[in-house]
Amino acid sequence: MKITREIKAVISIFFLFFSINISAQSNSKFIVVLDAGHGGKDPGNSNHGFVEKAIVLKTTLKLEKYLKKDNDIQVVLTRKSDVFIELKDRPKKANSIDADLFVSIHCNSVKNPVPFGSETFVMGLARSKDNLEIAKQENSVILLEKDYKKTYKGFDPKNPETLIGLKILQEDYLDRSIILASKIEKKFKNKLNRKSRGIKQTPLWVLDAAYMPSVLVELGFLSNKKEGLYLNSDNGQNEMAEAIATAIITYKKEYFTRKTAGNIKDNSKVKAAVKEAKSNSKRTKDEPFAQKNALKTESATVVFKVQFAAGNKNIKLISSNFNGLKNVTVRTNNGTFFKYAYGSTSDYNVAKQDLKEVKSKGYSSAYIIAFKNGKSVSVEEALKK
């Protein structure tokens, strides 16, 4: 039996609408990746009989339970047991599922038994000698991995500052990372009356490689026996986990807009499909499907680009320097750090096609960035009506 072109169009619209709704539902949750530091052959810090890898795993599992009480949150763990996970695979999991947050849990330890208190790190240049020493400790796990020189080529765990400029530095997410870190430290201080040593910046591979807001929480010092006893106790782990969970949930309420963005995409795609069916227009072979069913932003002042590289060199903007990419632009805030982007469009679907193009050229870590009225904003913010 032959089916008319009009009936085919109606059926296509129905399935498009159905598949979009399923996609929106599956992507509607706020995804948090929890990373219990160390594990397996890497015990982390040990002092007074307290072992970091065990404490942070127990605390992380408790944190997972608290977060799961919020139905809008999906929790993913980098490890659920005492196993060794290579450093590169921890943020890689978060990147692969497009997580909204990456939270790594650790415990501190120094030679001096007096220091105590929590501190939360975000990515950045080391600001002090103490921060640099902590960076060396947390990055040293790299030396336990096979072929680490090849995997982390150019990076010396004993000199964390070599990390800067080797990979894309997620400065667009730094502000939100700081906001989350601030909320966590305030909960420790105000809710639990714990000493907060504040928010600090230091070059940590696990944070640099995570392409979303990310923090590394040092729960306290195992070298301080009193604090070690607290962190090793079931009560201490519950309290610290609940405080972190409360901070994450508060952050989510303030910054999570994926549902809104998803609804915008759904409605515009359906309307575009209906319009195309009514007009019964035909696409040419050279016309990309994404352009025909384009997600148009409401304002022409919104621009999407694909950031694919950054570093301290001002590279000449010719295609041969960027694996054949032609429409490349560069921006810098201080003249010493440069960010390279491909394309420029107000159409989010075109930006996604640009992202595929950039990745096909070998820039696997590329991602979409957005601007509104000339200012950098999150993609979610740019997609709002």
C-alpha positions in Angstrom: 0.0 0.0 0.0 1.4 3.4 -0.9 1.6 6.1 1.7 1.2 9.7 0.6 3.8 12.3 1.2 1.6 14.2 3.6 1.0 11.1 5.8 4.7 10.4 5.8 5.3 13.9 7.0 2.8 13.5 9.9 4.3 10.2 10.9 7.8 11.8 10.8 6.6 14.6 13.0 5.1 12.2 15.5 8.3 10.2 15.9 10.4 13.3 16.1 8.2 14.7 18.9 8.3 11.3 20.7 12.1 10.9 20.4 12.7 14.5 21.6 10.5 14.0 24.7 12.4 10.8 25.5 15.7 12.7 25.0 14.6 15.6 27.2 13.6 13.2 30.0 16.9 11.3 29.9 18.9 14.5 30.0 16.9 16.3 32.6 18.9 15.4 35.7 21.7 17.3 37.3 24.7 15.0 36.9 27.3 14.9 39.7 30.5 12.8 39.4 32.0 12.0 42.8 35.6 11.0 42.8 37.0 9.2 45.9 40.7 10.0 45.7 43.4 7.3 45.5 42.5 3.6 46.0 44.1 0.2 45.5 47.8 0.3 45.3 47.7 4.1 46.0 46.8 4.6 49.7 47.1 8.4 49.6 48.1 10.0 52.9 48.5 7.8 56.0 49.1 9.0 59.5 48.3 7.8 63.1 46.8 4.7 61.5 44.4 6.7 59.4 44.4 5.8 55.7 43.1 8.4 53.2 41.8 6.0 50.5 39.5 4.3 53.0 38.2 7.5 54.7 37.4 9.3 51.4 35.7 6.2 49.9 33.4 5.9 53.0 32.7 9.6 53.0 32.0 9.6 49.2 29.5 6.7 49.5 27.7 8.6 52.3 27.7 11.7 50.1 26.1 9.7 47.3 23.2 8.6 49.6 22.5 12.2 50.7 22.5 13.5 47.1 20.3 10.7 45.9 17.5 12.0 48.2 17.1 14.7 45.6 15.3 13.2 42.7 16.7 15.7 40.2 20.3 14.6 40.9 22.1 11.7 39.2 25.2 10.5 41.0 28.1 8.8 39.2 31.1 7.4 41.1 34.6 7.0 39.7 35.2 4.1 42.2 32.9 2.2 44.5 35.5 0.0 46.2 39.2 -0.2 47.0 40.5 -0.2 43.4 43.2 1.8 41.6 41.8 4.3 39.1 44.3 6.1 36.8 44.2 9.8 37.2 43.3 10.4 33.6 40.3 8.2 33.8 38.6 10.1 36.7 37.8 13.3 34.8 37.4 11.4 31.6 34.3 9.7 33.0 32.8 13.0 33.9 33.5 14.4 30.4 32.1 11.4 28.6 28.6 11.8 30.3 28.6 15.6 30.1 28.4 15.9 33.9 27.4 19.2 35.6 29.9 18.9 38.5 33.0 17.0 39.3 33.8 16.7 43.0 37.0 15.0 44.2 37.3 14.0 47.9 40.6 13.8 49.7 42.3 14.1 53.1 45.4 16.3 53.9 48.6 15.4 55.7 51.8 17.3 56.5 54.9 16.7 58.6 53.7 19.2 61.2 51.0 17.6 63.4 49.5 20.9 64.4 47.6 22.2 61.2 44.0 21.2 61.0 40.9 22.3 59.0 39.3 21.8 55.6 40.2 23.5 52.3 38.8 23.3 48.9 40.8 23.6 45.7 40.0 24.9 42.3 42.2 24.9 39.2 44.8 27.6 38.9 48.4 28.6 39.4 49.9 27.7 42.8 49.6 30.7 45.1 51.9 29.6 47.9 54.6 27.0 48.7 52.1 25.1 50.8 49.6 24.8 47.9 52.4 23.6 45.7 53.3 20.9 48.1 49.7 19.7 48.1 49.7 19.7 44.3 52.7 17.5 44.3 51.1 15.0 46.7 47.8 14.8 44.7 49.5 14.6 41.3 52.1 12.0 42.4 49.7 9.2 41.7 50.7 9.6 38.1 54.0 8.0 38.9 52.2 4.7 39.8 50.6 4.4 36.3 52.0 2.4 33.4 53.3 4.5 30.5 52.7 7.7 32.5 55.4 9.6 30.6 53.5 9.0 27.4 50.0 9.6 28.8 51.0 12.8 30.6 53.8 13.9 28.2 55.2 17.3 29.1 53.8 17.2 32.6 56.1 16.7 35.6 54.1 15.8 38.8 57.0 17.2 40.9 56.6 20.5 39.1 52.8 21.0 38.7 53.2 24.4 37.1 54.2 22.6 33.9 50.5 21.7 33.6 49.4 25.2 32.7 49.1 25.7 28.9 49.5 22.0 28.1 45.7 21.3 28.0 42.7 23.5 27.6 42.3 25.5 30.8 38.7 25.7 31.7 38.6 29.3 32.7 35.0 29.6 31.6 34.1 27.3 34.5 36.5 28.7 37.1 34.0 31.2 38.5 31.4 28.5 39.2 34.0 26.2 40.7 34.9 29.0 43.1 31.3 29.5 44.0 30.8 25.8 44.7 34.0 25.7 46.7 32.8 28.7 48.8 29.5 27.0 49.5 31.2 23.8 50.7 33.6 25.7 53.0 30.8 27.8 54.4 28.9 24.6 55.3 31.9 23.1 57.0 32.4 26.3 59.0 28.9 27.5 59.8 27.0 24.2 60.0 29.7 21.9 61.6 31.8 24.6 63.3 34.9 23.1 61.6 37.9 25.3 60.8 37.9 26.3 57.2 41.3 27.2 55.6 39.4 28.6 52.7 39.4 28.2 48.9 42.8 27.8 47.1 44.1 27.5 43.6 46.7 25.1 42.5 47.6 23.1 39.3 45.9 19.7 39.8 45.6 17.4 36.7 42.3 15.9 37.9 40.7 19.4 37.9 42.3 20.7 34.7 41.1 17.7 32.7 37.5 18.0 33.9 35.4 20.1 31.4 32.9 21.4 33.9 32.9 23.2 37.2 35.1 21.1 39.5 36.6 21.1 43.0 38.9 19.0 45.1 37.9 18.9 48.8 40.5 18.3 51.4 38.3 17.2 54.4 41.0 17.8 57.0 44.5 16.7 58.2 45.2 13.1 59.1 48.5 14.3 60.5 46.4 16.0 63.2 45.4 13.1 65.5 42.2 14.8 66.8 41.0 15.7 63.3 42.1 12.3 62.0 39.9 10.6 64.7 36.9 12.7 63.6 37.4 12.0 59.9 37.9 8.3 60.5 34.6 8.1 62.5 31.2 7.2 61.1 29.8 10.4 62.6 32.5 12.6 61.2 32.1 11.1 57.7 28.3 11.5 57.9 28.5 15.1 58.9 31.1 16.1 56.3 29.2 14.2 53.6 25.9 15.9 54.5 27.6 19.4 54.5 29.0 18.8 51.0 25.6 17.5 49.8 23.8 20.5 51.1 26.3 22.8 49.3 25.9 20.9 46.0 22.1 21.0 46.2 22.1 24.7 46.9 24.4 25.2 43.9 22.2 23.1 41.7 19.1 25.2 42.6 21.0 28.4 41.6 22.7 27.3 38.5 21.0 24.3 37.0 19.1 25.2 33.8 19.3 22.1 31.7 15.6 21.4 31.9 14.8 24.9 30.5 17.4 24.6 27.8 16.1 21.2 26.8 12.5 22.5 26.6 13.7 25.3 24.3 15.4 22.9 22.0 12.4 20.5 22.0 9.8 23.2 21.0 11.9 24.8 18.3 12.7 21.4 16.7 9.1 20.4 16.6 8.0 23.8 15.1 10.7 23.6 12.5 9.7 20.1 11.5 6.0 21.1 11.2 6.9 24.1 9.1 9.0 21.9 6.8 6.3 19.4 6.4 3.7 22.0 5.5 5.9 23.7 2.9 6.9 20.3 1.5 10.3 21.8 0.6 13.2 19.6 -0.5 16.7 19.8 0.9 19.6 20.0 -1.6 22.5 17.6 -1.2 24.8 20.3 0.0 22.4 21.7 2.6 23.1 20.4 6.2 20.1 18.9 7.9 21.0 20.8 11.1 20.5 24.1 9.2 17.0 23.2 8.1 15.9 22.2 11.6 18.0 24.8 13.3 17.8 25.8 16.9 17.7 29.6 16.6 18.4 31.7 19.6 15.9 34.4 20.3 18.5 37.2 20.2 21.0 37.9 17.4 23.4 39.0 20.2 24.0 35.4 21.2 27.0 33.8 19.5 28.3 30.2 19.8 31.9 29.2 19.1 34.0 26.0 19.6 37.0 26.5 21.8 39.6 23.9 21.0 43.0 25.1 22.3 44.6 27.5 24.7 48.1 28.3 25.8 50.7 31.0 26.4 51.6 31.3 22.7 50.0 33.8 20.3 49.8 31.6 17.2 49.3 33.1 13.7 45.7 32.5 12.5 46.4 30.5 9.4 44.7 27.1 8.7 48.0 25.2 8.6 48.6 26.0 12.2 45.3 24.4 13.2 45.1 21.2 11.3 43.3 22.8 8.4 40.7 24.8 10.4 40.1 28.1 8.6 37.6 30.2 10.6 39.7 30.5 13.8 39.7 33.4 16.2 41.7 34.1 19.3 40.9 36.1 22.5 43.0 37.0 25.4 42.4 38.9 28.7 45.9 39.8 29.6 48.1 39.3 26.5 49.8 36.3 28.1 47.2 33.5 27.8 45.4 32.9 24.5 42.2 31.0 23.7 41.5 29.7 20.2 38.0 29.1 18.9 36.5 27.9 15.6 33.3 29.2 14.0 30.8 31.9 15.0 27.1 31.4 14.8 23.8 32.3 16.6 22.5 28.8 15.7 23.2 26.2 18.4 22.8 23.3 15.9 25.4 24.7 13.6 27.7 25.1 16.6 27.2 21.4 17.3 28.2 20.6 13.7 31.2 22.9 14.1 32.2 20.9 17.2 32.1 17.6 15.2 34.2 19.3 12.5 36.8 20.4 15.1 37.0 17.0 16.8 37.5 15.4 13.4 40.6 17.5 13.0 42.1 15.9 16.2 40.9 18.3 18.9 39.1 15.8 21.0 38.8 18.1 24.0 37.0 20.8 22.2 33.7 22.2 23.5 31.1 24.8 22.7 31.3 28.3 24.4 28.8 31.1 24.2 28.7 34.9 24.3 25.8 37.2 25.0 26.1 40.9 24.2 29.8 40.3 23.8 30.2 38.7 27.2 31.1 35.1 28.0 28.1 33.1 29.4 27.3 29.5 29.9 25.6 27.6 27.0 22.6 27.1 29.2 22.3 30.8 29.8 22.7 31.5 26.0 19.8 29.1 25.2 17.4 30.8 27.6 14.6 32.8 25.9 
